């Protein structure tokens, strides 16, 4: 059986470099390319040792651990023990992640159901049946792209999750609860009172709100032009605010002043003294993770009114 050592070595060199690169992405560390390449070269040496009299030692778990330590040290250096240990553990996490992707890709295109998992893993590391050029040219770039993009997606989801907050508003003596996203891009203010404006989507829950709110959300222009009349109790709450959207001319939206706006964050409850709400029928989140966009100024000006007591 022919063993294409150069192909297997090149694959493992790229594989190890990818693992170090993904580790840097997860840890958000700026690492020079030459350090990643040097770390990958060190990791690929274990493949060359497999054809030497040291092949039995090269396959030992302690030897593999030693090479992992050398790879991480070369790529990220050593500042303190916690820093280095975090790098090493994250490196192993990415190893299991990308290894699972490659094994899954292999079984997706390989229809030899009698091939054992041990043979597959041996192929990835350079022993047994060598990986074909098709798998190298297609499977490896796909694994690279899939792993990087999904890790970046996980990071974005985490960032968005950290920006979510529970929102409660009191309107006409009725309490409404939403999940809100604190968005620094929302910089809309009432030009007269200078109060910040928060957007709330009522799509799918129109029946829970008064008719006037539904009219403001569905077609605010009709309300502004007087084509749809609202009761006197709502008129004193309404504010007409100019609103500009990229690619469109200036528009007018309607915002209302609720009785109260409260935010529940971790163990505290915050109340906003000054704030307006603009209701809309548009979906603010395609996956319904949040229903309102919170103005960052509201968070900055909110004051703690109580703390939630959790049972120990």
C-alpha positions in Angstrom: 0.0 0.0 0.0 1.4 3.4 -1.0 1.7 6.2 1.6 1.9 9.7 0.1 3.9 11.2 3.0 4.2 14.6 1.4 0.4 14.9 1.0 -0.2 13.7 4.5 2.4 16.0 6.0 1.0 19.0 4.1 -2.5 18.2 5.2 -1.4 18.0 8.9 0.6 21.2 8.6 -2.4 23.1 7.3 -4.7 21.3 9.8 -2.5 22.3 12.8 -2.2 25.9 11.5 -6.0 26.1 11.2 -6.4 24.9 14.7 -4.1 27.6 16.0 -5.8 30.2 13.9 -9.3 29.3 15.2 -7.9 29.3 18.7 -6.8 32.9 18.2 -10.2 33.8 16.9 -12.0 32.4 19.9 -9.6 34.0 22.3 -9.6 37.3 20.3 -5.9 37.4 20.3 -3.9 39.2 17.6 -1.2 36.7 16.6 1.4 37.2 13.8 1.1 34.8 10.9 4.6 33.6 11.2 3.9 32.3 14.7 0.9 30.4 13.5 2.9 28.9 10.7 5.7 28.0 13.0 3.3 26.3 15.4 1.8 24.4 12.5 5.3 23.2 11.4 6.1 22.0 14.9 2.8 20.0 15.0 3.5 18.4 11.6 6.9 17.0 12.8 5.0 14.2 14.6 4.1 12.9 11.2 7.7 12.7 10.1 8.6 10.9 13.3 6.1 8.2 12.4 8.6 6.8 9.7 11.6 6.9 12.0 12.6 4.4 14.7 10.8 6.8 17.2 7.4 5.9 15.7 6.3 4.1 18.9 7.2 7.1 21.0 5.6 9.5 18.5 2.2 7.9 19.0 2.3 8.1 22.8 -0.3 10.4 24.4 2.5 12.2 26.4 4.4 12.9 23.3 1.3 14.3 21.6 0.7 16.5 24.7 4.3 17.7 24.5 3.9 18.7 20.9 0.6 20.5 21.7 2.3 22.5 24.4 5.1 23.5 22.0 2.6 24.5 19.4 0.6 26.7 21.7 3.8 28.2 23.2 5.2 29.0 19.8 1.9 30.6 18.6 0.8 32.5 21.7 3.8 32.7 24.0 3.7 32.5 27.7 2.7 35.4 29.9 1.4 33.6 33.0 0.1 30.2 33.8 -3.6 31.0 33.5 -3.0 32.7 30.1 -1.1 29.7 28.7 -3.6 27.1 30.2 -6.5 29.0 28.6 -4.7 28.9 25.2 -4.0 25.2 25.5 -7.6 24.2 26.5 -9.1 26.3 23.7 -6.7 24.7 21.3 -8.0 21.3 22.3 -11.6 22.5 22.0 -11.0 23.6 18.4 -9.3 20.3 17.7 -12.4 18.4 18.7 -14.6 20.9 16.7 -12.7 20.7 13.4 -12.0 17.0 13.8 -15.8 16.4 14.0 -16.3 18.5 10.9 -13.8 16.5 8.9 -15.1 13.2 10.1 -18.6 14.2 9.3 -17.6 15.5 5.8 -15.7 12.2 5.2 -18.7 10.0 6.0 -20.9 12.3 3.9 -18.9 11.7 0.7 -17.6 8.2 1.6 -20.1 5.4 1.1 -17.9 2.6 2.4 -19.9 1.9 5.5 -17.6 -0.9 6.6 -14.7 1.6 7.2 -14.1 1.9 10.9 -13.8 5.1 12.8 -10.3 4.1 13.9 -9.1 3.9 10.2 -10.7 7.3 9.5 -9.0 9.0 12.4 -5.7 7.3 11.5 -6.1 8.7 8.0 -6.5 12.2 9.3 -3.4 12.0 11.4 -1.4 10.3 8.6 -1.6 6.5 9.3 -3.4 3.8 7.4 -5.3 4.6 4.2 -4.2 8.1 3.0 -6.9 10.8 2.4 -7.6 11.4 -1.2 -6.8 14.6 -3.0 -10.5 15.2 -3.5 -11.0 15.2 0.3 -7.9 17.5 0.7 -9.0 20.0 -1.9 -12.7 20.1 -1.0 -13.1 18.8 2.5 -10.4 20.8 4.1 -11.4 24.3 2.7 -15.0 23.5 3.7 -13.9 22.6 7.2 -11.9 25.8 7.4 -14.7 28.0 6.2 -17.4 26.2 8.2 -15.5 26.4 11.5 -14.4 30.0 11.2 -17.8 31.3 10.1 -19.7 29.4 12.8 -17.3 30.5 15.5 -17.9 34.1 14.4 -21.6 33.5 14.4 -21.5 32.1 17.9 -19.6 35.3 18.9 -22.2 37.5 17.4 -25.0 35.6 19.1 -23.2 35.9 22.4 -22.7 39.7 21.9 -26.4 40.0 21.0 -27.5 37.9 23.9 -25.5 40.2 26.3 -27.3 43.2 24.8 -30.8 41.7 25.5 -32.9 43.0 28.4 -36.4 42.5 29.7 -38.7 45.5 29.1 -41.9 46.4 30.8 -44.1 49.3 29.9 -47.3 50.6 31.5 -49.8 52.0 29.0 -53.3 53.0 30.0 -52.9 51.1 33.3 -52.0 47.9 31.5 -48.6 46.2 31.7 -46.8 44.9 28.6 -43.6 42.8 28.6 -41.1 42.5 25.8 -37.6 41.3 25.1 -35.5 44.3 24.1 -32.2 44.8 22.3 -30.0 47.6 23.4 -28.9 49.1 20.1 -26.3 51.9 20.0 -27.4 52.6 16.4 -30.7 53.9 17.6 -30.1 57.6 18.1 -33.7 58.9 17.6 -34.9 61.7 19.8 -38.0 63.9 20.0 -36.6 67.2 18.6 -38.7 69.2 21.1 -38.5 67.4 24.4 -35.2 65.6 23.6 -36.6 62.4 25.0 -35.1 59.2 23.5 -37.4 57.0 21.4 -37.7 53.2 21.7 -39.2 51.0 18.9 -41.6 48.2 19.7 -43.0 45.7 17.2 -46.6 44.5 17.8 -46.7 42.2 14.8 -48.6 39.0 15.7 -49.9 40.6 18.9 -52.1 43.4 17.5 -55.1 42.3 19.4 -53.4 42.9 22.8 -53.2 46.6 22.1 -55.8 49.4 21.8 -57.2 50.3 18.4 -55.3 53.6 18.5 -51.9 51.9 18.9 -52.7 49.5 16.0 -53.5 52.5 13.8 -50.3 54.2 14.7 -48.3 51.1 14.0 -50.0 50.1 10.7 -50.2 53.5 9.0 -48.9 56.5 11.0 -49.3 58.9 8.1 -53.1 58.5 8.2 -53.1 59.5 11.9 -50.8 62.4 11.2 -52.9 63.7 8.3 -56.1 63.3 10.3 -57.5 60.5 8.1 -57.7 58.3 11.1 -59.0 60.0 14.2 -57.9 59.0 17.7 -59.5 59.7 21.0 -58.6 62.8 23.1 -56.9 60.6 25.8 -54.3 59.5 23.2 -53.8 62.9 21.6 -52.0 64.4 24.6 -49.7 61.3 24.6 -48.7 61.5 20.9 -45.5 63.1 19.6 -44.9 63.6 15.9 -41.2 62.9 15.2 -39.2 63.3 11.9 -37.5 60.1 11.0 -34.9 59.4 8.3 -34.1 56.0 6.8 -31.1 55.4 4.6 -32.2 55.6 1.0 -35.5 57.2 1.7 -36.7 60.8 2.3 -37.6 62.1 5.7 -40.6 60.4 7.2 -42.9 61.1 10.2 -43.5 58.6 12.9 -45.7 58.7 16.0 -44.4 58.1 19.4 -46.4 57.9 22.7 -45.5 58.7 26.3 -46.3 55.6 28.5 -47.0 55.8 32.2 -43.7 54.0 32.9 -40.8 52.1 31.3 -38.9 49.6 33.3 -35.9 47.3 32.5 -35.2 44.1 34.3 -31.5 43.2 34.2 -30.0 40.4 36.2 -30.9 41.1 39.8 -32.1 44.8 39.5 -35.0 46.7 38.2 -34.4 50.0 36.5 -36.9 52.7 35.7 -36.8 55.3 32.9 -38.2 58.7 33.7 -38.0 60.2 30.3 -38.7 58.1 27.2 -41.1 57.7 24.2 -42.3 54.6 22.4 -42.9 54.2 18.7 -45.0 51.1 17.8 -44.5 49.4 14.4 -45.8 46.4 12.5 -42.4 45.6 11.2 -40.5 42.6 12.5 -37.5 43.8 14.3 -36.0 40.4 14.7 -36.3 37.7 12.0 -36.0 34.9 14.6 -38.2 36.7 17.2 -35.4 36.9 19.7 -36.4 40.5 20.6 -39.5 42.6 20.0 -38.2 46.1 20.8 -35.1 48.2 20.2 -34.0 50.1 23.3 -32.4 53.5 23.0 -29.0 53.4 24.8 -29.7 56.8 26.4 -32.6 55.1 28.2 -30.2 52.7 29.8 -27.8 55.4 30.7 -30.5 57.5 32.4 -32.4 54.6 34.1 -32.4 54.5 37.9 -32.6 51.4 40.1 -35.9 51.2 41.9 -35.7 47.7 43.4 -33.7 44.6 43.4 -35.1 41.1 42.8 -34.6 38.6 45.6 -33.6 35.2 44.5 -34.1 32.1 46.7 -30.8 30.6 47.6 
